[in-house]
Amino acid sequence: MSAGNGSAEKRLTIEVRNLSKWFGDVVALTNVSMSIGGGVTGLLGPNGAGKSTLFKCLTGLCAPSSGRVSLLGSDPHGDPSVFKRVGICPDVDKFFEEMRGLEFVTWLARLHGMEKPPARAAAERALDRVGLTDVMHKKLGGMSKGMRQRVKFAQAIVHDPEVVFLDEPLNGMDPLARHATVSLMDALGKEGKTVVVSSHILHEVDAMSQKVILLVHGRVLAEGSVREIREAIRTKPHRIAITTPDPRGLGHRVLGLDGVIGVAFESGDRLLVDTTRPDLLFDWVTECAASQTARVDELSLTDENLEAVFQMLVG
């Protein structure tokens, strides 16, 4: 755990015992148990692992089929008062496209019970914290995917909650925005808040916290430090997708990096890189973007390769 999170870790804010959730014949979660304290906890798993369903159960948006959830000492599905102490950044976008960023976040602060002037001030602080001060008056419909992600982050922290849930918050962000967002999550954890973030990029979770929970096919596969998880998958190649105007030029440069074992090109502007050292590749691409030696529009770990990694762990 990062320095500053030690005392927070002792305070358990989320406890899950034997949680199962099914929808008709579809079983989304099976006998999930976990305890989460202050600081940042990463929830990792491929698409379909049950991460979003687990978030809904943890936040009271749906009731467990069996088992129990305790959030800040209460049942979140039966105690609406707990919502004022929780912030949620969902995976999907549900915006009023004609609203402006500041207007949207202020409106949600008002829903938390703030009066108009304090709500606007809180919204400005939250948008500044996620790096959107310069575009807070821009219409949501005209914002990029990365900006919209950060607006969702701002509304999740505008009321200064004790617990923050972030469902795939880095999707669609460029490398610099990813770095800034990861730094903000780390800062929130060091402030003593409980931050639960779902992600499929291990080295970014490493930058936030040493605690990781692996969820595969609705079950907790492993729980422990990033070092332990890295040891389990260190020999398995990862496939990184990079969207860039010059995929072939960037591909030739990438081939010289430690751990890169192959590159491929897809859809004209998409470079696929197979590497055993994704941390080095992400750091290198971020440095290129920061120094403007290469333009990178999007960076992600592909779900297909992630599924292979988790299947290896299951075996």
N, C-alpha and C positions, 0 to 999 in steps of 0.2 A: 504494500500500500504506500502511496506517495506520502511524503512527510506532511504532517498536519492533519492526517485522517485518522490517527491512532485512537483518539478519544471518541470520535464519532463512530468508529467501527464497533465499539462496545455496546452502543445503543441500537438494539434491533428495532427497525421500523416496519419491516415486512416479514411475516411468517406464513409459510404455506405448508399445509399438511395433507398429504394423500389426495391432492386435487386431481379430479378427472373431469373432462368436459366432452360431451358428444352432441352431435346434431343429427338426429335420426340414427342412421346406421353408420355415420361417419364419426370416428373417434379422433378428436383433435388433441387431447391431452390425457395422459394415463399415469395416475399415481405420482404426481409431481410433488416433491417436498423440497423446501429450501428456506434459508433464513438470510435476510439482507439487512445490513446496518448502514451507518453513514458512509459517505464517500461514494465513489463511482463503481458500479458493478456492470460488467458487460454480459449481455445475453446473446450468445452466438448460435447460429443454426441456419441451414439453407432454407429457401422458400418452401413452405409447406411443413416446416418443423413444428409449428404451433406457437411461434413467438407472439404474433398479433393477438391470438386467442388468449394466451397467458396474460398479456397486457390488459385485455378487456376484463379478465377475471380479477386481476390485481387492483384495477381502478374502479371496480363496481359496475362497469358497463354491461356485464353479463354475469349471471349467477353460476357457480359451479354445479355440475351434475352430481358430484359427490366430493367430499373433503371440505376443507375450510381455508379461508384466507383472512389474515389479520393485517390491517394497514393502520399504522399509528394507534394500535390497540383496539381498533373497531372493525366490524364487518363492513367493508366498503359498499356492498350491495344493499345493506340494510340501514346504513347511517349516512345520509346525504351531507350532514354537517362536515364530514371529513374532506369533502371536495374543496373547501376553501383553503385547505392546507396542502393541496396537491396540484401540480401542473402537468399537463399532458400535451405532448407534441405527437400527433398521429402520423401514420405513414402516408395516408391519402390526403389530397387537397380538397378542402370544402370551403371555398372563398366566395364572397360577393365580389365579383370581378371588377365592378365599377368603383368599389371603395378604395381609398388610398391606405397605404400601410399604417400610417399613424392613426387614421380614423378607425381602422379595423382593430388594432391592438387596444386603443382607448375604449372602444365599444365593449370588448371582452373584459377589460378591467372594470368597467361599470357593472357588468354582470356579476362580478365578484363582490359588489356592494360599495365600490368607491364612488365618491362624489365626482362630478365632472372635472374640476380643476386638478385634484390629486390624481385622477385616472389619466388625464393627459400627460401630467408630469411623469407618472410612472411608466407610461407607454414610451415617452421620449427616452427615458433612462434605459428601458429594456431594448429598444431599437438601437440605441447607441452601443449597448453592450454586445449586440450581435453584429455590429459593424454596418448598420443600415441608415445611419444618420443622414447621409447625403441623398438617399432615395426614399426617405420616409413619406414624402408627399406624392410619390409615384403611384399610379393606379395598379392594383394587384394584378389585373389582367394583362398589364404590360411588363410585368416582372419576369425575369428568367426563373427557371426551376430552382436554381441555387438560392436566389433571393427569396422566393416563396418559402423555401425550407427554413430560412433564417427568420422570416416573419412568424412562422409557426413556433419556432423556438422562443421568439420574443413574447408571444402571447402566453407561452407556457410558464414564463418566469416573471411576468409583469406584476403579479400580486405577491411576489416574494414567498413562494411555497416552501414547505419543509421537504417535500418529496417531488422529484421531477422524473417523469417517464418520457423517454425519447425513442420513438419507434422508427428505426432506419433514418436518422436525421441527416446523414451525410449524402444521401442519394442525390445525384444531379449537381453536386458542388464541384467547382474547380479546385485544384490542389491548394491554393492559398486560402480559399474559404474553408476547406476541410481543416487545414492546420489551425486557423483561428477558432473554429467551432470546437475542435478537440481541446484546445487550450481553455476555452470558456467552460467546458464540462469539467475539466480538471480543477479549475478555479472554484466552481460551485461545490465540488466534493471537498476541497480544502476548507471551504467556509462552514462545513459541517452538515451540508444538505445530503440527503440520500438521492443519488442519481442512478437510474436504471436505464441503460441504453442498449438497444438491440443493434447488432452490426454483424457483417460477415467479413470484416477485415481485421485480422488478429493484431497486426502491429499497431493499428490506431487505438485499439482497446488497451494495448500495452502502454501507450502514452498517457492513458487516463487512469488506469488502475491495474493492480496485480490480480484482482479477483475476476474470474470468468466462470460463467455457467454455460455448458454446452447442452443444447436442446436438439434432439433428433427424433423425428417421427413421434412427437408428442411426449417424449420421455427425457429426463435429465440423464445425459450420458456421462458427464464428468463435471466436477466442480473443484476449482483450485486456483493456483497461481498461473499467471501467463507463462512463466518458465516451465511449469509442468505440462501445460498444453502444447507449448512449442516443442518440447522434447518428444511428445507423442506424434507430432506431424512434421518434424523438421526435415525428413527425407522425401516428403511428398511434394512434387512440383505444384505450383499455383499458376493459374492462367489469369493474367491481368489484361483488361481491355482499356486501351487508350484512344480517345477520340481526338484527332489532330488534323490540321489541313495538310500536313506533310508526313503521312504514315511511313512511307518508304525511307525518307531521310532520317526520321527519328528511329526507325527500325534498325538501320545500319549502325547508328550510334549506340543503341541499346545492346547490340550483340557483344559489345566489349565489356559489359558490366559483369561483375562476379555473380555467379548463380544463374545467369540467363542461359537456357539450353535450347531456345528456339523462338522464332517469331513467325507470325502469319498475318495476312491482310484480309480485311473483310469490309464490305459495303463502302469501298472507296475511301472513307476517312477514318476507318477503325483499324487500329493495330492491336494484335493479340500477342502477348509475350508470356512464354512459359519460363518460370524461374523458381529456384529453390530458395531464393532470398528476396521475398517480396518487400521486406523492410528497406533494403538497399535501393530497390527499384523505385519505391514510392518517394524516398528521400531525394534520389537523383532527379526525378521528374519535377518534384516541388522546387528544387534548386534551379532547374532549367526555366520553369515558369516565372520564378521570382527575378531571375536575371534577364528574362526576356530573350534567352537564347533559343527557345522553342515555344511554340504556342500549343497549349494543351487545354482542350475544352472540357474534357471529362475523364475521370479515372475511376476504375472499379474492378473488383475481383469478381469474375464471372461465376454465376450460380452453378453452372454445369461442373466446373472444376471443384467448387466447394463441396458439392454433393459427393464427389469422389473422395475428397479428404475425409468427410464424415463417415462414409461407408467403410473406409479403411479402419477408422477408429472403432466402428461397430464390430468389425470382424476381429 
